[in-house]
Amino acid sequence: MSANNFEFQGLQTTAIHAGEKPDSTTRASSPNIVMSSSFVTDADTPFSAENLQGQTTFFYTREGNPTVQQLEQKLAALEGAEACVAFGSGMAAISALMFHQLKSGDHLVMSDVAYVGAAELMKGLIPSFGIQVTRVNTTDLKAVEAAIQTNTKLIHIETPCNPIVRLSDIRAIAQIAHAAGAKLSVDSTFATPVATQPLSLGADFVVHSLSKYLCGHGDAIGGAVLGASDELSGIRDLLVHLGGALSPFNAWLIMRGIATLPIRMKAHQENALKVAQFLESHPQVKQMIYPGLPSHPQHELAKRQMRNFSGMIAFQAKDALAVAQAFAQRLQVIHYAVSLGHQRSLIYYISTQEMLETSFALDETQAEAYRNFAGDGVFRLSVGLEDAEDLCRDLDQTMSSVGG
């Protein structure tokens, strides 16, 4: 909603205008970057951050900043959320959410496959605080229900999940969580608000790594948690006390990237579908995983839950280690590098053994199921905005060199 109560209907209009208005002094059309760490205040302003709740003016950038606030307003509008808290990274956002929702004696249900940083957090630090964690295949609703305990406070899922692009049914899992008196958080980094708005499907919280598609250019790190205002006020307290503040400059870069998010996501999807179709028929590829392909085991769920299939692809290759070496040495267009959602295409090999050793807390049955699915490991390909034909030629010339 803008200052004159004009309601934005379209996603692209929201992406450009939400949270922004011309500067009242300079009349600048583009948002300013307010880099000041401190703000002139009144004599009766409280010094303690705990007493600043409801304060309408800015005090110290760790607690609030005009540029960061604009980003938060834009993200909330895109997700249909009451409130948003932005952080210095996606992991800072996830950590704050977990420490806000969970205390000693509580129980967390989490997907058995998740971003490595989140998985390592739930494997090590979170249990050290007396919080029980159960990892389940969240594509299996019966397994999710079976994992619920009387002390379950939160279910946390990624959809699509990192790195194997597997989906979870948000609406169904939200119903399971709420029936048990628990809440549901959804890491929607792969999907973005262009594809999915988890809050509208019943989720209580949405988490984003802003470093990925929302920024879109690989030049800023940030994170965000979105949800109801009363819950987010407590999460903002954790932001203040744990110090995970987002740089105003990074907030400005991310906000600039969001302006083109709907257009970029359309191009990412178009490119990813072409590349996925090419790889599905390539002799070096054993399995292709992309929600936009009919071969994806959850393609029907993808069509119901996602308005855009995103640009994330996973695939298995024959002689995977040799292919990984070739990618690292021979790719000309695609960069062999971590991260995702950038304008340039990025690929990285994630071995099954490394995933199991470093980030999973699974029983042997679950681990064996993952080995059966992932084989030696998967290649995670973030399809960028280059010409799809160039991406396919780059992949082909590299994979064809293996064993040649």
C-alpha positions as CSV (number, residue, x, y, z in Angstrom):
1,M,0.0,0.0,0.0
2,S,1.4,3.4,-1.0
3,A,1.2,6.6,0.9
4,N,-2.0,7.7,-0.9
5,N,-3.7,4.3,-0.2
6,F,-3.3,3.1,-3.8
7,E,-3.3,-0.7,-3.6
8,F,-0.8,-2.5,-5.7
9,Q,-2.4,-5.4,-7.5
10,G,0.4,-6.8,-9.6
11,L,3.5,-8.6,-8.4
12,Q,5.9,-6.6,-10.7
13,T,4.4,-3.3,-9.5
14,T,4.8,-4.5,-5.9
15,A,8.4,-5.5,-6.5
16,I,9.2,-2.1,-7.8
17,H,7.2,0.2,-5.6
18,A,6.4,-1.4,-2.2
19,G,8.3,0.2,0.7
20,E,9.5,3.0,-1.5
21,K,8.4,6.6,-2.0
22,P,10.3,9.7,-3.3
23,D,12.5,11.4,-0.7
24,S,10.5,14.2,1.0
25,T,13.5,16.6,1.0
26,T,15.4,15.9,-2.3
27,R,12.5,14.4,-4.2
28,A,14.9,11.6,-5.3
29,S,12.9,8.9,-7.1
30,S,15.2,6.0,-6.2
31,P,15.6,5.1,-2.5
32,N,18.5,6.6,-0.6
33,I,21.1,4.6,1.2
34,V,21.2,5.7,4.8
35,M,24.6,4.5,6.0
36,S,24.5,6.3,9.4
37,S,25.0,4.0,12.3
38,S,23.5,6.5,14.8
39,F,20.6,8.9,14.7
40,V,19.9,12.2,16.5
41,T,17.2,11.6,19.1
42,D,15.2,13.2,21.8
43,A,16.3,13.5,25.5
44,D,13.6,11.1,26.7
45,T,14.5,8.3,24.3
46,P,15.3,5.1,26.3
47,F,18.8,3.8,26.0
48,S,17.9,0.1,26.3
49,A,16.9,-1.7,23.2
50,E,14.3,-3.6,25.2
51,N,12.5,-0.2,25.9
52,L,12.5,0.8,22.2
53,Q,9.6,-1.3,21.2
54,G,7.0,0.8,19.4
55,Q,9.6,3.6,18.8
56,T,8.7,5.3,15.5
57,T,12.0,7.1,15.1
58,F,15.4,5.5,14.4
59,F,18.0,5.2,17.2
60,Y,20.9,2.9,16.2
61,T,21.2,0.9,12.9
62,R,21.5,-2.5,14.7
63,E,18.0,-1.9,15.9
64,G,16.5,-0.3,12.8
65,N,17.5,1.7,9.7
66,P,15.5,3.5,7.1
67,T,17.0,1.6,4.1
68,V,16.6,-1.8,5.9
69,Q,13.1,-0.9,6.8
70,Q,12.2,-0.1,3.2
71,L,13.5,-3.6,2.2
72,E,11.5,-5.2,5.0
73,Q,8.3,-3.5,3.8
74,K,8.9,-4.6,0.2
75,L,9.5,-8.2,1.3
76,A,6.4,-8.2,3.5
77,A,4.3,-6.9,0.6
78,L,5.6,-9.6,-1.8
79,E,5.0,-12.4,0.7
80,G,1.6,-11.1,2.0
81,A,3.1,-10.9,5.5
82,E,2.2,-8.6,8.4
83,A,5.9,-8.1,9.2
84,C,9.4,-8.9,8.2
85,V,12.8,-8.8,9.9
86,A,15.9,-8.6,7.8
87,F,19.2,-10.1,8.9
88,G,22.8,-10.0,7.8
89,S,22.6,-13.5,6.3
90,G,20.1,-16.3,5.7
91,M,21.7,-18.3,8.5
92,A,21.3,-15.4,10.9
93,A,17.6,-15.4,10.0
94,I,17.2,-19.2,10.5
95,S,19.1,-19.1,13.8
96,A,17.0,-16.3,15.2
97,L,13.8,-18.1,14.2
98,M,15.0,-21.3,15.9
99,F,16.1,-19.6,19.1
100,H,12.8,-17.6,19.2
101,Q,10.6,-20.6,18.8
102,L,12.5,-23.3,20.7
103,K,13.7,-23.7,24.2
104,S,15.2,-26.6,26.3
105,G,12.8,-29.5,26.3
106,D,11.1,-28.6,23.0
107,H,11.0,-30.8,19.9
108,L,11.7,-29.8,16.3
109,V,10.7,-31.8,13.2
110,M,12.8,-30.9,10.2
111,S,13.3,-32.2,6.6
112,D,15.9,-34.9,6.3
113,V,17.4,-32.9,3.3
114,A,18.1,-29.2,3.8
115,Y,20.7,-26.5,3.2
116,V,24.0,-27.6,4.7
117,G,24.3,-24.6,7.1
118,A,20.8,-25.2,8.5
119,A,21.3,-29.0,8.7
120,E,24.6,-28.5,10.6
121,L,22.9,-26.1,13.0
122,M,20.2,-28.6,13.8
123,K,22.7,-31.4,14.1
124,G,25.1,-29.7,16.5
125,L,24.2,-26.4,18.2
126,I,20.4,-26.7,18.6
127,P,20.5,-30.1,20.4
128,S,23.2,-28.8,22.7
129,F,20.6,-26.5,24.2
130,G,18.4,-29.5,25.2
131,I,16.2,-29.3,22.1
132,Q,15.3,-32.6,20.4
133,V,15.5,-32.7,16.6
134,T,13.8,-35.4,14.4
135,R,14.7,-35.5,10.7
136,V,12.1,-36.9,8.4
137,N,11.3,-37.1,4.7
138,T,8.7,-34.3,4.6
139,T,7.4,-35.5,1.2
140,D,5.9,-38.4,3.3
141,L,3.0,-36.9,5.2
142,K,2.6,-40.0,7.3
143,A,6.2,-39.8,8.4
144,V,5.7,-36.1,9.4
145,E,2.6,-37.1,11.4
146,A,4.5,-40.0,13.0
147,A,7.3,-37.7,14.1
148,I,5.1,-35.4,16.0
149,Q,5.5,-35.5,19.8
150,T,3.6,-33.8,22.7
151,N,6.5,-31.3,23.0
152,T,6.8,-30.6,19.2
153,K,6.8,-26.8,18.8
154,L,8.0,-26.3,15.2
155,I,8.2,-28.1,11.8
156,H,10.8,-26.6,9.5
157,I,10.8,-27.5,5.8
158,E,12.5,-26.3,2.6
159,T,10.5,-26.5,-0.6
160,P,12.1,-27.0,-3.1
161,C,14.8,-28.3,-0.9
162,N,18.6,-27.8,-1.3
163,P,20.2,-29.6,-3.1
164,I,17.9,-32.2,-4.5
165,V,15.0,-29.9,-5.5
166,R,12.4,-32.1,-3.7
167,L,9.1,-30.6,-2.7
168,S,7.0,-30.6,0.4
169,D,3.2,-30.0,0.5
170,I,3.0,-26.8,2.5
171,R,-0.8,-26.7,3.0
172,A,-0.9,-30.4,4.2
173,I,2.1,-30.0,6.6
174,A,0.6,-26.8,8.0
175,Q,-2.5,-28.7,8.9
176,I,-0.5,-31.4,10.6
177,A,1.5,-28.8,12.5
178,H,-1.5,-26.8,13.7
179,A,-3.5,-29.9,14.7
180,A,-0.5,-30.7,17.0
181,G,-0.3,-27.2,18.4
182,A,3.0,-26.6,16.6
183,K,4.0,-24.0,14.0
184,L,5.4,-24.4,10.5
185,S,8.3,-22.5,9.1
186,V,9.2,-22.7,5.3
187,D,12.5,-21.8,3.8
188,S,11.3,-20.6,0.4
189,T,14.6,-19.4,-1.0
190,F,14.5,-21.7,-4.1
191,A,10.9,-20.7,-4.9
192,T,10.8,-16.9,-4.1
193,P,7.5,-15.1,-3.7
194,V,7.1,-15.2,-7.4
195,A,6.5,-19.0,-7.2
196,T,5.1,-19.6,-3.8
197,Q,3.7,-17.5,-0.9
198,P,3.8,-20.1,2.0
199,L,1.9,-17.9,4.4
200,S,-1.2,-18.0,2.1
201,L,-0.9,-21.9,2.3
202,G,-1.0,-21.9,6.1
203,A,2.7,-21.5,7.1
204,D,3.5,-19.4,10.1
205,F,6.9,-18.2,9.1
206,V,8.8,-17.8,5.8
207,V,12.6,-17.7,5.7
208,H,14.6,-16.4,2.8
209,S,18.3,-16.2,2.0
210,L,18.2,-12.8,0.4
211,S,21.7,-13.5,-1.1
212,K,20.1,-15.7,-3.8
213,Y,17.2,-14.9,-6.2
214,L,15.9,-11.9,-4.3
215,C,19.3,-10.0,-4.7
216,G,19.8,-11.8,-7.9
217,H,23.3,-10.5,-8.8
218,G,25.6,-12.3,-6.4
219,D,26.9,-9.2,-4.7
220,A,25.1,-8.9,-1.3
221,I,24.4,-11.3,1.6
222,G,21.2,-11.0,3.7
223,G,18.4,-13.0,5.2
224,A,14.8,-12.5,6.3
225,V,12.0,-14.0,8.4
226,L,8.4,-13.1,7.7
227,G,5.2,-13.7,9.6
228,A,2.8,-12.2,12.1
229,S,3.7,-8.9,13.7
230,D,3.5,-10.3,17.3
231,E,5.9,-13.1,16.5
232,L,8.2,-10.9,14.5
233,S,8.7,-8.4,17.4
234,G,10.3,-11.1,19.5
235,I,12.5,-12.2,16.6
236,R,13.6,-8.5,16.2
237,D,14.7,-8.6,19.8
238,L,17.0,-11.5,18.9
239,L,18.3,-9.5,16.0
240,V,19.2,-6.7,18.3
241,H,20.8,-8.9,21.0
242,L,22.6,-11.4,18.8
243,G,23.8,-8.6,16.4
244,G,22.9,-10.1,13.0
245,A,22.1,-6.7,11.5
246,L,21.9,-6.2,7.7
247,S,24.2,-3.6,6.2
248,P,22.1,-0.7,4.8
249,F,24.3,-0.9,1.6
250,N,23.5,-4.6,1.2
251,A,19.8,-3.8,1.9
252,W,19.9,-1.3,-0.9
253,L,21.5,-3.7,-3.3
254,I,19.0,-6.4,-2.5
255,M,16.1,-3.9,-2.9
256,R,17.4,-2.9,-6.3
257,G,17.6,-6.6,-7.3
258,I,14.0,-7.3,-6.1
259,A,12.7,-4.7,-8.6
260,T,13.4,-7.1,-11.5
261,L,12.6,-10.3,-9.6
262,P,9.4,-11.3,-11.4
263,I,11.0,-10.7,-14.8
264,R,14.2,-12.5,-13.8
265,M,12.3,-15.5,-12.4
266,K,10.4,-15.9,-15.7
267,A,13.7,-16.0,-17.6
268,H,15.3,-18.3,-15.0
269,Q,12.4,-20.8,-15.5
270,E,12.5,-20.6,-19.3
271,N,16.2,-21.3,-19.3
272,A,16.0,-24.0,-16.7
273,L,13.4,-25.9,-18.6
274,K,15.5,-25.8,-21.8
275,V,18.6,-26.9,-20.0
276,A,16.7,-29.6,-18.0
277,Q,15.3,-31.0,-21.2
278,F,18.7,-31.1,-22.8
279,L,20.3,-32.8,-19.8
280,E,17.5,-35.3,-19.5
281,S,18.5,-36.7,-22.9
282,H,22.3,-36.4,-22.4
283,P,24.1,-39.8,-22.4
284,Q,26.2,-38.7,-19.4
285,V,23.2,-38.0,-17.2
286,K,21.7,-40.8,-15.1
287,Q,18.9,-38.8,-13.5
288,M,17.4,-35.3,-14.0
289,I,15.5,-33.5,-11.2
290,Y,13.5,-30.4,-12.1
291,P,10.0,-29.6,-10.9
292,G,9.0,-28.2,-14.3
293,L,9.6,-31.6,-16.0
294,P,6.8,-34.2,-16.0
295,S,9.5,-36.7,-14.9
296,H,9.8,-35.0,-11.5
297,P,8.0,-37.3,-9.0
298,Q,6.1,-34.3,-7.6
299,H,5.4,-32.5,-10.8
300,E,1.6,-32.3,-10.0
301,L,2.4,-30.8,-6.6
302,A,4.7,-28.4,-8.3
303,K,1.9,-27.3,-10.6
304,R,-0.4,-26.7,-7.6
305,Q,2.0,-25.0,-5.3
306,M,4.4,-23.1,-7.6
307,R,3.5,-20.4,-10.1
308,N,7.1,-20.5,-11.4
309,F,9.4,-23.6,-11.3
310,S,12.5,-21.5,-10.6
311,G,15.9,-22.0,-12.1
312,M,17.3,-24.8,-9.8
313,I,18.2,-28.1,-11.3
314,A,19.8,-31.2,-9.8
315,F,21.1,-34.2,-11.7
316,Q,23.3,-37.3,-11.3
317,A,26.0,-38.1,-13.8
318,K,27.9,-41.2,-14.8
319,D,31.5,-41.1,-13.4
320,A,30.4,-38.1,-11.2
321,L,33.9,-37.3,-9.8
322,A,35.5,-37.1,-13.2
323,V,32.6,-34.9,-14.4
324,A,33.0,-32.6,-11.4
325,Q,36.7,-32.3,-12.2
326,A,35.9,-31.5,-15.8
327,F,33.3,-28.9,-14.8
328,A,35.9,-27.2,-12.6
329,Q,38.5,-27.1,-15.3
330,R,36.7,-26.8,-18.6
331,L,33.5,-24.8,-18.2
332,Q,33.6,-21.5,-20.2
333,V,30.2,-19.9,-19.4
334,I,29.0,-21.6,-16.3
335,H,31.0,-20.9,-13.1
336,Y,32.0,-23.9,-10.9
337,A,31.1,-22.2,-7.6
338,V,28.7,-22.3,-4.7
339,S,25.6,-20.2,-4.1
340,L,22.6,-19.8,-6.5
341,G,20.1,-17.5,-7.9
342,H,22.6,-15.2,-9.6
343,Q,22.4,-13.7,-13.1
344,R,25.2,-16.0,-14.1
345,S,24.9,-19.8,-14.0
346,L,26.6,-21.7,-11.2
347,I,27.2,-25.4,-10.8
348,Y,28.6,-27.5,-7.9
349,Y,29.0,-31.1,-7.1
350,I,27.8,-32.3,-3.7
351,S,28.8,-35.8,-2.8
352,T,26.5,-38.1,-0.9
353,Q,29.1,-39.1,1.6
354,E,29.9,-35.5,2.5
355,M,26.3,-34.7,2.9
356,L,25.8,-37.6,5.3
357,E,28.9,-36.9,7.3
358,T,28.7,-33.2,7.7
359,S,25.1,-32.2,7.9
360,F,22.6,-35.1,8.3
361,A,21.4,-36.5,11.5
362,L,19.7,-39.6,10.1
363,D,19.2,-43.1,11.2
364,E,20.7,-45.8,8.9
365,T,17.4,-46.5,7.1
366,Q,17.1,-42.8,6.2
367,A,20.8,-42.6,5.2
368,E,20.4,-45.7,3.0
369,A,17.3,-44.2,1.3
370,Y,19.3,-41.0,0.5
371,R,22.2,-43.1,-0.9
372,N,19.7,-45.0,-3.1
373,F,18.3,-41.7,-4.4
374,A,21.5,-39.6,-4.8
375,G,24.0,-42.3,-5.8
376,D,27.5,-40.9,-5.6
377,G,26.1,-37.4,-5.3
378,V,24.3,-34.7,-7.2
379,F,25.2,-31.7,-9.3
380,R,23.3,-28.6,-8.3
381,L,22.9,-26.3,-11.2
382,S,21.6,-22.7,-10.8
383,V,20.5,-21.8,-14.3
384,G,21.2,-18.1,-14.9
385,L,20.2,-15.6,-17.5
386,E,22.6,-16.4,-20.3
387,D,21.3,-17.8,-23.6
388,A,20.1,-21.3,-23.0
389,E,21.9,-22.6,-26.1
390,D,25.2,-21.4,-24.8
391,L,24.6,-23.1,-21.5
392,C,23.7,-26.4,-23.2
393,R,26.8,-26.2,-25.4
394,D,29.0,-25.5,-22.4
395,L,27.6,-28.5,-20.4
396,D,27.9,-30.7,-23.5
397,Q,31.5,-29.9,-24.4
398,T,32.5,-30.5,-20.8
399,M,30.7,-33.7,-20.1
400,S,31.6,-35.1,-23.5
401,S,35.3,-34.7,-22.6
402,V,35.0,-37.2,-19.8
403,G,36.3,-40.6,-20.9
404,G,37.0,-39.2,-24.3
